Amino acid sequence: MAGQANETTLSQERKRSGLKVQELTSLLDGSPQNTLFKEKMFSLFEKEEVFRRRLDGLDARSVRSLVMQRVKKVFELTSGMSTEERERFGIVLYSLCPHTATRLGVHSGLFGSSIRNNGNEEQVAYYKDKITKGEILGCFAMTELGHGSNAAGLETTSHLVEEVGADGKQEAYFVINTPTLTATKWWIGGAAETATHCVAFARLVFRGRDFGVHSFVVPLRDPKTFQQLPGIRIGDCGSKLGLNGVDNGWIQFNQVKVPVNAMLSRYARLDLNTGKYEAEGRMSLALQRVALIGARVGIVSQSACSGAKAITIAIRYGASRRQFGKAKDLPESDQVWEQQILDYPTHQYRLFPILAEVYALHFASLRLSNAYYFLIHSLSNGDQSTLNDTHNNAACLKAFSSWKVRDAIMIARDTCGGHGYSSYSGLPGIIEDFQVRSSITSIMVAMMFH
């Protein structure tokens, strides 16, 4: 009887609503076309066995294995899609599996964007298909054991070596090196087991002068055998609070040789003939890190998505769960049923502000995404005028949204009582996998008052 009452309750709640659900859905998705695309993608996922299997109860090793099977399937499903379609696909994928979306986000959003935004035409053309088809898998080697947020303090070096070869011709190459323990690339998503390449951030040293941090494409493993290449040391950072489908690891470079064109040189170049370092316009570390702006924009969107999932679960539970009093929503003949907990003002006080905040955050994320796409287009035309504003807005919204949603998810779980503690509610998984979004941001609190 209770189950029947709960089913009736949800049906009645939906019937009483004056909202035009389809119109609201299209508004949230950005357009009716986006809604159709989203529904098509969900139908596609439902047909794939690898996405029907649950991650719940699997150990970290099994989770990684299943996630990489999903990654492989995604490359198949997105074959032939436009860049815009892949981005919309990624949003749908995150709502379904944050593990897979994050691993692919590191590959295409951090590694891929670094090459697209900082590479010259030849570099972009060379890597484009390799990235979109999954012929190589990339990671983003910026953070070091000793430096994370302070990217300007990174210690990894890239010395340009110029010498006369055995054939008597002048040759040049970079030597990437980890000079100290604290220079170890640390917490790098995808490095432990799956990445074949990385974009490594290292100090460019040219003819005795340190030109600061630049980005270099460095192979880590053979794409066919996955054997580590000479001079590369890689380890696993181990099991985490959540998101164990992403293989975070550490990297050390021991005098690793890479060609001169390994340096991403859209904005900065070396002229070996004149010995000059050339930079276009106001070349800066912030400009090189456009990929990080994209990652922050992604975190804002993911925050809105995770918050929406959590508050939906909590409100539906509140409408179904009955405790104390007499039912106000059922006919007099059914007054044996107790009152919905969602009808209690204290319950509404906890959940409704979160619902409003998630809506606001969702639309803020759409506006921020549009600003980011405009920035990318502007940069392709040499216009950096919106770089600082977009960078600042993305950084602030990333911090605000991740903190706000982290707390909101916990409140949503609390309002579901013991049922919210069960993995079957979906809330523990959301909590575990979302925590990483706010972890790095939380470190910044200490720095704000330094």
N, C-alpha and C positions, 0 to 999 in steps of 0.2 A: 504493500500500500504506500509506503514512504516513497519508493522509487516512482510510483505512478503519480504521486502528488508533486514530486520534484519536476517530472517531465511536464506535467500540466502547468506548473508554476512558470517555467521558462517559456513555454508556448504563450501563456497569457501575458507575461511581461513583454514579449516581442510584439504581440498584437496591440497592446496598449500604447506602444511607442508611436509618436507622430512623425518620426524621422523617415525620410525617403532614403532607405538604405543604399540603393544602387547609386543615387546621386552623391551621397556622402562618400561612398567608396571611391567613386571616380574623382571626387575632389581630393581625397587623401592620396590617391595614386598619381594625381597630376593631370589625368585626362582619361576619358573612357577607353582610349586606345591602350593606355598603360595598364588599365584594369584587365582588359582582354588578354594582353600579353602575360600578365601576372597569373591569371587563371589558367592560361595555356601551359605555363611553366609548371604550375602545381600538378596539373593533370599528367604532365610528362614525368615528373618525379614519382607520382603514384604508380606508374607503370614499371619503374625500375626497381628490381629486387634489392639492389645494393642500398637504395634509400629507404626501403621498407624495414630493413633490419635495424633494431634499436641499439643504441650505445650503452643503455643502462645495464649495469652489472658486469660490464666487460672490464678486464684489467687494462692498464695503460698501453701495453704492447698490442693487445687486440684492438683497442680503440684506434691506435695509429694505423694499423693494417687496414681496418675498414675505411678510415678517412682517406687513405691513399687510393683505395679502390674507387671511392667516390670522386676523388680528384681526377683520376683517369677517365671516369665516365663523363665528368663535366667537360673535359676537353672534347669528347665525342659530341656531346649535346650542343656545345657552343660553336662547333665548326660551321663556318659560313656566316656567323652572326656579325653584325656591325659593332663598332666600338660602343655605341650608345646602347645597343641591345645587350651587350655583355655586361655593361654597368647595371642595367635594370635587372638582368639575370642574377647578378651578385647580391642585390638587395633581397630578392626572393630567396636565394640560397641561404643567406644569413638567418632568415626567419625559420628556415627548416633545419639547418645544421651549422651553427657558428664555427665548429671545428673546421669543416671543409671550406667555408667561406673565408676564414682567417688564413688558412694555409694558402689558398689561392690569392687572397689579398696581398700576402707577403710577396708572392711570385709576380703577379701582374700589377698590383697597386704600388708596391715599394720598389722591387727590383725592376719591373718593367717600366714604371713611370720615371725612374731615375734615368734610364737609357733614353726613353722618348723625350724627356724634357731637357736633359743635359748632354745628350749625344749629338754629334754632327750628323749630317744627312746619311753618310756612308755607314756610320755605326747603327743608326736607327733602322736603316734598310736591312742590314746584315742580321740583326737580332729579331726583327718584327715577327716573322713567321715562326721562328724557333720558340718564341715566347708564347704566341697565341695557340700554337699547335701542341705545346708541351714537349717539344723535342729536347728542351733543357728545362731545368727547374731552378729558379733563382731564390736567393735570400738577400737580406739587406744588412750588411756588416758595418754598422755605425757604432753602436754602443760598445764600450770597453769596460773591463772590470773596474778600472779606476775613473772612468768618465762616462756619464750617460747624457744628462741634460746639457752639460758644458761641452758641446761638440768641438768648440774651438781649442779645447785642451787635449784632444785625442793625441795619442803617442805613436800609433802605427806609422811607419815611414815608407816612402816610396822614392828611392834614389834613382835618378837617371844616370845610367852608366854609358859612357861613350868610349869605344875602343876600336882598335884595328883588328879585324877578323883574320882567320888563317889564310884567307884568300887575298889579304892585303887591302880589303875595302873597309871603309869606316862603317861601323854599325853601332846601334844604340838600343837600349832596352831599359825597362824599369825593374828594380829589385824591391819587392814588397817584404817588409820585415817587422816582426814583433820584438822590439828591443827590450821590453821589460815584462814582468808578470802582469802588471796593471794594464798593459797594452793589449792583453788578450781580448779578442772580440767575444763578448759575453751576452748570453740570453738571446742569441740570434735565432729567430723562428725559421725552422726548416733546415738548419745547419747540421743537426745531430745525425740525421740519416738520409734525408731526401734531396737536398740541394746539390746540383751539379756546378752551379756558378754563384758568385756573389758580386754585388757592388760593394767594394771595400772603400771605406773612407780613410785616407792616409795623408800624412804631411808630404807635400811635394818638395823634394830637395833637388835643385838644379844648379849644378856648378857651384856648390858650396853654400847656396842660399836657400833658406826655408821660405817657401811661398804660401804656407798654410795648408789647410785641409782641402783636398780635392777627391774626386771619386774615380775609381778604377774598376773595370770588369775583370775579375780574377776567377779562372776555373778552379774548382775544388775537387771534382770527381770526374772520371770518365763517364759520359752520358750512357754508354752501352753496358759497361761492366760495373759501374758505381764504385770502382776502386779509387781510393784517395790518390791524388797526384803528388809527385815529389815535392817535399818542403811543406806540405799541408798537414797540420795536426788538428784533429777534430775530436771533441768529446761531447757527452750528453749531459745536460743540466738536470736530468732526472724528472721524477714525477712531480706534478704541480697540484695546486688547489683545484684547478679545473682546466678545461681546454687542453686535455692531454692528447688530443689528436694532432696537435702541433708539436713537432719535435724540436724544442729549443735546445741549442747547443752552444759550445764555445769553439773558437777558431784561433790558431796561432800560425803565423807565416814565418818560415825559416828560409830566408834568402830566396824567395820565390820569384823567378824571372817571368815577366810578361812583356809583350811587345809595346812599342811606343803608342800604338793606337788603342791600347787598353785604357788610357786616360780619356774619360768622357770630355770632349773638347768643343762643345757647342759655344761655350762662353769663355773658355780659357785655352790657350794653346802655347806650345813651345816652338820657337823657331831655332832649329839646330844650326842653321847656317849663320845666323847673326848672334845667336846666344841670348835672344830676348824672350821674355815671358810676355805674352799678349793677352789682354782681357777685354772683352767687349763691354762698353759702358761701365756701369757701377757693379762690376762683378763682386759678389759677396757670398759668404757661406750660406746665408739665408736663401739666395737665389739657387744655389746648388741643391738645397733641401726642399725644393718644390714638392717632391714626392711625400715628404712628411706632412705638408699642408693637406695633401690628398688623403693621407692616412687619418689625420685629425677630423677632416670632413666626414670620413667614413665612420669614425667613432661616434660622432654626433648622430648620424643616421641610425647606427646600430643601437645607440642608447634609446632613441625614440622607439625603435622596434622592440627591444627587450622590455622597456617600460610598458608598451602597449600590450604585449603578451601577458605580463604579470598582472596588470590591472584588470585585464579581461577575465583572467582566471578567478581573481579575487571577487569581482563583482558578480560573475555568474554563480560562484559558490555562495555569496551572500544572498542571492535571490533564491537559491535552492535550499539552503540550510535553514531549518526552523528550530527555534529554541524559546521556550516560555511563552506566556500570554496566549492570546487567541488570534487566529489568522484573520487578517483584514482583507485579504485578496480573494477569498473563496466564498461561495454561497453559504447561507446560514446553515444548511444541512451538513456542511463539511467543517463546522466550527470545532470539530475535535482536533483539527490540525493546529499546530502552534504558529507563532508569528515568524515571518522571515526576518533573519537578523539584519538584512539590508534596510528594513524599515526602522531600525533603531537609530536615532539621531547621532549617537556616538560612533556608530559604524559608518554612517554617511560622512561624518566629520573627518574620519581617517582616510576614506577612499576617494570621495568626490574631488577634493583639491588635487589629488594625484592624477585623476582622469583629466582634469582641465590642464594640468601642467604637461602631461604627455601630448595632448593635442597641440599645445603651444610649441612644444619642443619639436614635434613632427614638422610643423610648418616652418619653424626656424631652420630646421635641417634642409628643407627644400630650398629655401632662399640662400642658405650658405652654399649648397651644392651648385646652384646657378651661378653664384659669384665665383666659385672655383673654376667652373667650365669657362666662364668669361675670361678669367685670368690666364688659363692655359691658351686660349685663342689669342689673347693679347700678347703673351710672351712669344708666340710663334711669329708675330709681326714685329717683335722687338720693343713692345710697349710694356714697361714695368710699373706703370702708374698705379695699378691696383694691388700690387704685390704686398705692400706693408699692411694695408687695411684687411686684405683677405687673410694674411698670416695671423694678424692680431685677433680677428674675429674667430678664426678657426681654433686658435689656441685657447681663447677664453671660453668659447662654447664647448670645446672638448672637456675642459675642466668642470664647468658648471653642469653639463649634461650627465657626465659620468658619475659625479658625486650625487646629483639629485636622483638619478635613476637607481643607483646602488642602494640608497636609503629607501626609495619607493618600493623596490622589490622586496626588501625585508619587511616593510609594513604590510605589503600584500600577503606575504607568507604568514605573518602573525595573525592577520584577520581570518585566515583559513583554519586556525587552530591546529590540532594534531594532524588533520588531513593535509595541511600545507607542508608538513614535515615529510610526508611520503613522496618518494620519487615519482609515483604515479600522477601526482598533481601537476608535475612539470616544473614546479617552482624551484626545488633544489638544484636542478640542472641549469636553470636560468641564473641562479645565484652564483654557482660555481664558475660557469663560463663567462659571466659578465665581470667578475671581480677584477680581471686583468685590465679592463678598460680604465678603471680608476686608480690602479696601483701606482703607476708612474706619476700620475697627476698628484697623488697624495704626497709624494716626496717634495713637490714644489712648495708645499705649505711652509716647511722649515726655512726654505730659501727666501720666502716673501718677507720674513721678519729678521733676516740676517743683517 
